[in-house]
Amino acid sequence: MTKKEIEYQILELKTEYVRLQNDLEKLEYVKGNLSPLEKQIAEIENQLAVLNQKLREV
């Protein structure tokens, strides 16, 4: 993977992360089930950590 590809993937994940955070806030407000969104957010955080490590190695 090239540096630009990694940076693009990081940008996409950050955008998805922000969207999920907004959805999570809405669900908290209406007392919805937060567990699935929390799992997705945790997975994105893990993916970002891996990609940031790859970016440092490139």
Backbone hydrogen bonds, N-H to C=O, Kabsch-Sander energy under -0.5 kcal/mol:
donor,donor_aa,acceptor,acceptor_aa,energy
6,I,2,T,-2.2
7,E,3,K,-2.6
8,Y,4,K,-2.3
9,Q,5,E,-2.3
10,I,6,I,-2.5
11,L,7,E,-2.2
12,E,8,Y,-2.4
13,L,9,Q,-2.5
14,K,10,I,-2.4
15,T,11,L,-2.1
16,E,12,E,-2.3
17,Y,13,L,-2.5
18,V,14,K,-2.3
19,R,15,T,-2.0
20,L,16,E,-2.5
21,Q,17,Y,-2.4
22,N,18,V,-2.1
23,D,19,R,-2.3
24,L,20,L,-2.6
25,E,21,Q,-2.2
26,K,22,N,-2.0
27,L,23,D,-2.5
28,E,24,L,-2.4
29,Y,25,E,-1.8
30,V,26,K,-1.6
31,K,28,E,-0.9
32,G,27,L,-3.3
34,L,32,G,-0.7
38,E,34,L,-2.5
39,K,35,S,-2.2
40,Q,36,P,-2.1
41,I,37,L,-2.6
42,A,38,E,-2.2
43,E,39,K,-2.2
44,I,40,Q,-2.3
45,E,41,I,-2.3
46,N,42,A,-2.0
47,Q,43,E,-2.5
48,L,44,I,-2.8
49,A,45,E,-2.0
50,V,46,N,-2.1
51,L,47,Q,-2.7
52,N,48,L,-2.7
53,Q,49,A,-1.9
54,K,50,V,-2.3
55,L,51,L,-2.5
56,R,52,N,-1.8
57,E,53,Q,-1.4
58,V,54,K,-1.2
